[in-house]
Amino acid sequence: MKDTDRRSLIAIPVVVLIGVLIAVAGSQGGATLGGIPVFAMAVGAAFLIQWLVFIPSFRAQTEKFYDLTGTVTYTAITLLLILLTPGVDARALLLAAMVLAWTLRLGTFLFRRISKAGKDDRFDEIKPSFVRFLNVWTIQGLWVVFTAAAAWVAITSATRVALDWFALIGFLVWAVGFGFEIVADQQKSRFNADPANKGRFISTGLWAKSRHPNYFGEILLWIGIAIIALPALEGWQWVALISPVFVTLLLTKVSGVPLLEKKSDTKWGGQADYDAHKKNTPVLIPKF
């Protein structure tokens, strides 16, 4: 067995264990159905959906449904939580609407992008290995749980608080972030669709203010959701605040900014215009 396969084999139960711990902590003081915490059901469903789609994806050796499955997971579980949780209030409905608006927009965008590209080259070395490919899908299950934790725990919480200043401020922060992400994605899509821009990097619109404005918007919108969720959290439920922290660390330290910066440096490093853009443009927080 290769070292990469061996590491993946170890990682899978570790990832699942972390999910179990989040499920237990986030379920404290939350709604139950037949004696089973609703939030814990959501965590279990997040993993189950990934594993079910992994099977045909591995057989077909395709990653085309990876991002779409994430969208389906966010959507299905959020809707089920609203239906299964008794006494759902305006705060819970607002959080659900925000998560659904985000995932349906981003999921559609990503699915169109990979359908047009034909594949995601990040999966080329992973797909042939059953264990490594399964690990990627398992990690996506935990990824979904971590990202949506603040919203899902607040939706299922027994603590009900009327809409307040937290809700207003959180919604405004979310709206700014959501808008940033949409505009940045649209600007880059239009830029890449223009044959005249082939082989060039984007440095116009929001991309002139930040090298990764879409990631800035992504982080901001999850901070907004966490702000709205705050009044509904008690005790161990505070673990749900891992949501914006996870998104921020993921995008700035792991799979977002570092990978794209490295790819851009390899492609355009040494070009005067690129070096000037990199020197004068903030990596994340826009400079106006």
Protein Blocks (a to p, Z undefined) as FASTA:
>chain_A
ZZklmmmmmmmmmmmmmmmmmmmmmmgopaceehiafklmmmmmmmmmmmmmmmmmmmno
paklmmmmmmmmmmmmmmmmmmmpghiafklmmmmmmmmmmmmmmmmmmmmmmmmnopaf
klmmmmmpmklmmmmmmmmmmmmmmmmmmmmmmmmpmbdcdddfklmmmmmmmmmmmmmm
mmmmmmmmmmmmpmklgoiacfehjllmpcblmlmmmmmmmmmmmmmmmmmpghjllmmm
mmmmmmmmmmmmmmmmmmmmmmmmmmmgoiaklmmmmmmpcfklccZZ
